[in-house]
Amino acid sequence: MQRRAVKVGEVEEGEPLDGRRAEAPPLHRLLRLREDTAAPLYQQLEDQLGDLIAEGRLPEGTTLPAERRLAEALGVSRATVQRCYNVLRERRLIQGRGRYGTVVDGTSARLLPGMDRLKGFTQEMKELGKQPSTRVLEHEIVADRSIASIFGLPPTARFVKLRRIRLGDETPLSLELAWYSLDAAPFLEDADIGGSIYGQLVARGLVLAYCDQTIEAAQATQVECDVFGFSEPAPCLLIKRRTYLRRGPMV
């Protein structure tokens, strides 16, 4: 099916409403940037545009204003808008589309508000009304060449390696293997690893912006059968996630 780009402030051709052509308000009128908050302007802009996309107020194919034009309308620097657009591209909420400029990408835009926000296990359990807990199986500080290459760091880079069983209401739900970069979050070397790592990152001002994640079916290994109490191997979900901070690096 072909689609054409629709600019903010326009509607696609169709039957007029009450004999007139309906128009959406200019994008800058939907945005409210505040100076009396610690959140940087680009972050406020990113959050508000992300919400407008998630809510469907900026539907798939909508063309966003050029960086300079939106910056002038909002009274901010072009660099602020550029940084916001770059993060939204990384989150796959917008994309460049040739002569149409920057448009809303429908791939991720179908999420409900808040569904594109990163959540850790602890937060997910609390939202489900379950009591989260953790059993730590392995905790060490390591330098691993192969992991460093995934993070784009030198071979000597150091990481926190964690292997944990995550439980909800005392029932094992997840066997987690995680690597955290001490370049991005040096405080994790001495942190409490029995609770929410995501929560500790946010508490230190390290805001998680987006992730690359894959989910696939996999047969449980013998170790996983022992953890989950399976009498024989059963299908499980294998989730792989790379999480990034707002300022760019993988954590």
TALINWO-V115127 format. One record per helix or strand. SS is the DSSP state (H for helix, E for strand). FROM is the first residue (numbers start at 1). TO is the last residue. If there is no record, write none. Layout:
<<SS FROM TO> <SS FROM TO>>
This chain:
<<E 6 7> <E 17 17> <E 20 20> <H 27 30> <H 41 54> <E 62 63> <H 67 74> <H 78 90> <E 94 96> <H 98 100> <E 102 104> <H 106 109> <H 121 127> <E 132 142> <H 145 151> <E 159 168> <E 171 181> <H 186 190> <H 197 203> <E 208 219> <H 222 228> <E 235 245> <E 250 250>>
